[in-house]
Every structure is written in structure tokens, then in C-alpha cells.
Amino acid sequence: MKQYSEYKDSGISWIGEIPSHWKAIRIKFIGSTIGGLTYSPMDTCSKDEGVIVLRSSNIQNNRLCFDDNVYVKKVLTEKDYIKQGDLLICSRNGSADLIGKCAIIDSPIEAAFGAFMMVLRPIITKNSKYVYYISQVCIEKYKCTFKTSTINQLTNSLLGNIYTPYAYKFDEQQAIVAYLDGKVAKIDKYIATAEKKIVALDELKQVTIADAVTHGINPNAPMKNSGIPWIGMVPEHWEVKTLRAYIRLYSEKNHADKQLLSITREQGVITRDIESKEENHNYIPDDLSGYKLVEKGDFAINKMKSWQGSYGVSNYKGIVSPAYYVCKLEFENKDFFSKSIRSKAYVPFFNQYSKGIRVDQWDLSPIALKNIPYFEPPISEQNEIVAYIDRKVAQIAKMKAAELSQIEKLKEYKQRLISDVVTGKVKVTND
């Protein structure tokens, strides 16, 4: 790769030497930093009544996305509106990884931006894409300084005072942008392919488990109709019961000294980090004496979210919200029960048996819970199925780990390439 003919010391340790005709300047001299709009829930309104406020969720893959929008009805000033050519940057977030997430506003739009966002508005160049590349390198270098005791944040002052290498010639900026756009597009294509493989592997894992716990692993076993459309045929010798055969609801309280547990759609019953502000967006009372005891091996259910899969067999002793169901589980192979009940074959039952009029708050009654069908193989077959699932899941996990490793390497290469180009370690031209 080409290098420039002459270099000089930038005076900034992380930048090092830069081409002799470049300068190291603070970002505030390249563009102005502008904070976002503060608003309250009372200011939100319908699409027809107000103006869209762009937030972190409106940035996906460095582009504006309008799948999750908030509108406000409020008196706005000119500085509250975003402009074409602006860089919209996530400046405050519970996740440090999201700080610096950015999109270029490449077309006119009537929109404000929220208080957890900032705008970098170029002032000495019209090449927003060039400013994007140099700012992203700078933000990445300073990410370790964004964490505070309350929230991860990139302030206007911090970003503005960061030094960056800067090529003043517009044609040189254009050459850098064209080169990086081409290289980054190819890398992102490889990343997207790997991400699709991961999605497919996750689906394969779900299908493998669901198929094994409803159809068994003996292809020659005589089958019978389950009577359930999404399950289809099940082995003829399996017993068809309901959950009432295995569960007994109970409520034991006054165990505030036990660890706090949570029930999630993704993982079932997990320990809850009470120090994590991200995890504990829901209110936790000072007095936990009313929380329900969960013993290891109990079956616990978030009855308002069970239709999403928020339930599971607990591997921990602790306490959960008094709004949850806790059941003694009378099932010999609890590993099999856990794998089967949390599979995509059984989640639809919890959806079907939940009722309610509030969106996303459908309730599962105790009677409905007990009436959910369950297909039980003999214990010896349960053991075989568990061993089969564990083996298959391990294989899938190995393939997924390889794809994740590839993605990480590609991202590191992309970041290094951008850094080398915008700091002048690599020369690109229009020639």
C-alpha cells in the first residue's frame, strides 16, 4: 500500500505521524456539536400531531431507520431541528458499545433529535462522509473515557476537544471517502453473510430441540396425530397429559435475604444483578418480604409474559416478583422438561392460553396454565433425547462461535483500515 512522501509528528500520541500537509486539529474546529431536545412523556403525541424525535433506535447500520418512532408536540427552536449533512450521534446510553453510533443525514428531513443524542454539523467542509470517518476513529479511541457513575456518555465538550488528523484538500477528502466506501462495503457484505448464518444456526437450534421433544429421535417409531396443528404427529407410545399432572402452585414468602431472580424470554430463570441500572429499569421495592421463594428445580412463570416464553425451570434458589407463578415440579428428568417446555413447540400453547385486552399484557390464569397439553415420552427415551439435544446444540454452538469470531475479526480489520487511512498511514488518491 502507498504512503505519503513526507510525514511530520502530529503532536498527538495516538495519531502519531501524519502527512506533512495535514494538520491535527480539534473536532470543534471542523464541526459544531449540538445537544438534543429534552422532553417529557407528557410531550409525546401521535404522528399527525407532532414532530418526530430521532433517538438511538432510529439508527441501524449507520442509516436512519423509522421502525420505532417517537413524536412530540412542543415549541421547537431552529437548533432543535436536524439538517441535511449533519452527523447524528448516540451520545448517552446504558450500553457503552452504543456510544458513537452514527448516521449521516443525507437528505432533507423535518425532525428533531433527543437529549441522548448529539449532532456534529460540519463547518469547514461539505464532505460529511469524511467527517464521519474521522470522527468515528476518534470516538473509538476515546471510548474508555465515556463511562461515568450514572451513565455512559459522550459530551459535546469531550467530542469537540478531541484532536483528529485533517486533510484540508477537498479532492483528497473525496479520494479517502471513495476508497473507504468501497472497502467498507465489501467488509460489511462479509459481515452480513456471517450474521445471516448465525440467524440460521439459531433457528436450526430451535427447530432441532422442538422436533426432538415432540417427534422423538427414532425415525421408525409408530406415530399418531397429536391434534395440534403446529406439532403434527407424535410417537404413538408417548403419553398425552396436561401440566396439571406435573405442577403444584405454591407461594412462600418472607425470604428477603435470598438472591433476586428474574424470568426472561431468552434464558428463562436467571439471577438478577441489583446493581445494574440497565437490568433494573423495573422498580424494586425496599421491602422484598412479599417476594416469592423459588427453589432449585421449581417451575417459575411470568404470567403476563408467558406467551413470549418468559418461564422456565430454575437452576437457582432465590425470590421472584409476587406477580409471578411458582410451581413445585414433579417430573423426574427436569432437564428434559426444561428443554421441551421452553422449546418453540410449547411457547404457542402459552400464547394460546393467555387472555387479556391490554396489548403485550395478556394474563395466564392458573387453570389455563394447568390445562396446557404436554407430550411425555418414557424416562429412558427422555434421557436419550436430552443427550441427543446436548450433542446437537454443542455442534451448532461451535459453528456459531466460528462465525462470531469471523465477524469480530472483520470488524477489527474494518476499524484498523479506516484508522490507517484517515490518519495518513495509507495513501489513497484519485489517480
N, C-alpha and C positions, 0 to 999 in steps of 0.2 A: 504494500500500500504506500502511496506517496506521502511525503512530508513536505512542509514548507521549507524554503531555503534558509530562512533566518528565524531564530527564536529569541525571546527575552524572558527574564524572570517576571512573572505576574505579580509577585509580592504576596500571593495568597497560597498557603501551603498545599491545600487540597487541589488547587488548579495547576500549580507548578509552572512550567514554561508554556508560553503562548506564542503564536506567530508575531513577529516584530511589529507588524502594522495593526495588530489588535490591541485592545485595552481591557483591563479588568475594572469594571465599574459596578456600583451598587444598582440593584434592580430598580430602586425607586427613581433612578435617572433614565431608565428605559421605559417604565410604565408606572402609572399611578395605581395604588392599591385602595380599594373601596370596600367598606364593610357592608353587610347585608341588612335587610329590613327586620326589625323586631316586631312581632305581632303576637296576639293572644288568641286562644281558641274562640273567643267572642268575635274576633275579626274575620274568621273563616266564613265562607259563603258558597253558594252554588257557582257553577261555571258562568252562568248568564249574568250574575250579579257583580262579579269582581274580576280581579287580575290574577293570573297565575303567578305563584311564588316558587321559583326554582330552588330545589333542595338537592341534597346528595343523591337521593334516589332517582333524580332526573338526569343523572349522568351514568351512562352504561357504555363501557368500552370506548371511552373518550368521546362519546357523542351524546347529544341531548335525547332523552327518552321521555315519553309522556304517558307511560302506563300507570303512574302513581302521582297524581297531581293534587295540589292544594291551592285554593283560590281565596283571596282576601278582599274585603270591602273596607278600604281605608284611604285616607287622603295621602297621596304619594307625591314626593318631590322628584325633580329630574334625576337626582343621584340614586334614587331607588330603582330606576329602570336600567335594565341591561341594554347594551348597544352592540351592533354588529362589529366584529373584530375583537370584542372582549374575550378574555380567558376567564371562565367560571371555575372557581377552585373550591373544593371542600376544605374548610379551614378549622372546623371543630367537629369532633366525633368521639364516640365512646371507643371506637376501634382506631388504633394508631395507623393501621395499614390503609385506612381510607383517607387520611390526611394527604392532600395534594392531588386527589382525584380531580381530573380536569377535563373540560370540554371547551372547544373554540366555538364561539357564536359566529357562524359563517353566513348567516342570512338574517334579515330584519325580523324582529320578534317583539311583540308587546308583552313584556314580562318583567317582574321584579325578582329579587333573589333574597333568600332567607338569611337570618343572622348567623347561621352556622356555615355560611358561605362567604367568599370574597370574590371580588373581580380584580383582575390585573388588566389594566387598559393601556396598551402600547401608546407611547407619546413621541418617540423619536424614530419610529419605523412603522410602516403599514403592514409589515410582514408578521402577522400574528402567529403563524405556524413556527417561525424562527424563535419568537419569544416563548412559545410553548415549549419547544425543545430545550432551550437553555434554562428555563425556569424549572422544568421537571427534573433536570440533572441537579440543580441547586437544592430543590426541596428534598430529593432523595439523600443528598449528602448531609442535610441538617435534620433528618427525621428524628434522631435520638434526642433532640432538644425540644421536641414538641410536647412531651408528656409532662403534665402537672399533677398536683394532688387531687384535682377535681375532674379534669377532662383533658384529652389530647387536643392541642390547638396550635395553629399557625397564625400568629397575629400579623396585622398589617405592617407593624413596625419591624417585626423579625424578618418577614419576607423582603420588605423594602431595603433593609440594610445588608442583605446578603450580597457578597461580591460574585459577579459572574463574568466569564470571558465574553467579549463582544466584538463581532466583526461589523464594522461600520458600512462597508460597501454593500449596497442592496443586491447586486448581482451575485456576490459571494454568499449572502444570506440565502438567496434563491437556490444556488447550487447545493448548499448544505441541506436545505429543506427537500429538494428533489431527490437527492441521494438517500437521505434518511427515510423519506416516504416510501421509496422503492424497497429498501432493505427491511424496514419495519413491517410493511405489508406482507412480505414473504414469511417473516418470522411469525407474525400473527396468524397467518394461514396454517402454519405447522402447529401452533398452539391450539387453534380452534379444532383442528383434526384430532389432536390428543384429548381435548376436552370432550369431544363427541364420543370418543372411545370410552372415556370414563363414565359418561352418562349411560352408554350401552352396557358397560360392565355392572354398574349399579342396578340396572334393570334386569340383567341376567341373574344377578344375585337374588333379587326379589322373586323372580319367576322360578328359579331353582328351588328356593325354600317353599314357596306356595305350592308348587307342583308336588314336591316330596311329601308335605304334610297333609295333602288331600288325596293324592293318587297313589302314594307309596312309591317304592323303588323297584318292585318286581313287575316287569312288563308282562308277565304271563299270568298274573293274578286275575281271577274272575272278577268282573266289575258289575256294579249296579248303579242305577240312576240316583243321584243324591237328592233330586228335586229342587236343587238350587241352580239357577241358570249359569252363574259365573263360576261355579265349581264343576258342574257336569257329573261325570262318572267317578265313583269312589270304589275301593275294593269291597267286594261282596261280604267279606268276613268282618269288616270294621263295624263297631257299634255306633249307632246314631243316638246321641243323648243331647241334653241341653246343659248349659253352665250350672244350673241348679244342682246337678249331680256332684259338682266339684267345689263349689264356693259357699262360704258362710260369711255374710256380712257381720262385722263387729266394730265397735267403737270404744277404744280405750284411750283415755286422756290423762292429763296431769303428768306428762313426761317432758317438760320443757327443757330438761338438761340434755336430751338426746339431740343428735345432729339433724339439721333441717334437710329434708329431701324435696325433690321436685319431680314432676312427671311430664316428660316431653314426648312429642310426636316422633322425634328422630331416634331417641335412645331409651324410651321407657322411663323407669325409675332411676334417678341419678342423685348424687349428693349435691347440695346447693351451697355455693360459695357466698356466704352472707356479706363478705367484704366487697364483692364485685358489684359495682354500680350498674354495669351492663346487664347482668343477670337478674338483678333485683329491682327492675323497673316496677314490679308489683309491690304493693305495700306489705311490710312485715310488721306485725304488732309487737310492742314491747313484751306483752304477756303472751307466751306461747302455750299456756296450760290447756287451752282449748283445742290444740292441735292433736291429731290422731296418731297413735303409735302404729308403726309398721315394723313387723318382724321380718327377718330374712326369710324368704320363701313365700311371703304374703303376696297376694294379687291386689294391686292398687290401681284405681281408676280416677282420672279427672272426668267426672260425669258430664261436664259441659263441653269437653273437648275430645271425648272418647271417639266420636265419629271421625276424628282426624287421625286416630291411632295413639292418643295420649293415655296409655295404660301399660302395665307390664308387671312381671314377677320381679319383686325386689331382691337384689343381692345385698341389701344393707338393712341395718336396724336404724330407725330414725323416726321422725314425725313429719306429717304432711298436713296440708290445709284441712280444716274441719269440713270444708265443702266437698272433699273427695270421698270416694268409697274405699274402704279397706276390707279385704276378704281373706279369711283363712282358706288356703288352697289345699284340698285333699286330692292330690294327684301324685302318683309315685315318681314318675320321671318329669320333674318340674322343668328340666331343660327342654324336653320335647314340647311341653305345654307352652312354655315361653316362646319358643321358635314358631310354633303353629299359630298361637293366638295373635302374635304381632305381625304375622305374615299378611301379604296383600290379599290372601284368600279370606281372612276373617275380619279385617277392618271394615269391609262393606256391611257386615252384619251390624256393627256398632253404629254405622251411619243409618241403616235402615230402621233400627230400633230406637233411635233418638228422635225426640219430638220437640217442637217449640216454634214460636213465631218470631223470635229475635234472631237476626242474621248472625251466624257464627256462634250462637249461644244455645244450641239445641241440647235439651236435657235428656239424660238416660235414667229412667226410673229403675228402682231395684227389681221390680217384676220383669221389666223388659230385659234387664241385664241377665237375669236368671233364665230367661226364655231363649237366649241366643243358642243356636244349634252348635254342636261340636261332634266331630268325627274322630272316634278313638280307636287306634289300632291296638293289637295285643302288645304287652310290655316288651317282649323280645323284639318285635318289629319297630317299636318306638326307639329302642336303643340303636338298631341298625340305621334307622333314618337319621337320628342325631349324628352318628358317626359319618354317614354319607354327606350330610349338610356341612358339617365341620370341615370335611376334606375338600368339598367343592368351594366353599366360601374362602378357605385358605388359598386355593389356586387362583380364584378371582382377585383376592386381595393382593397377591403377588403381581398379577398383571396390572392392577390398578396402581400399585406402588411404582412400577416401571414407568407408566405414563405420567404420573405425578412428578417423578424425578426428571423426566424429559422436559416437562413444562417448566420446572424450576430452572433447569439449565438454559432453556431458550429465553426465559425472562432475564436471567443474569446476563446472557450474551447480548440481548437487545439493549439492556441498560448500559452495559460496558461499551457497546458500539456507539450509542448516542453520546455518551460521555466523551469518548475518544474524538468524535467528530466535532462536537461543539466546543471542546477545549483546544482544538487545533492539533491534536496528536496525529490525526489523519487528515490529509488534504483532499478536498473534493473541488472540482471545477466544472464549468460548463463546457469544457473542451471535449 
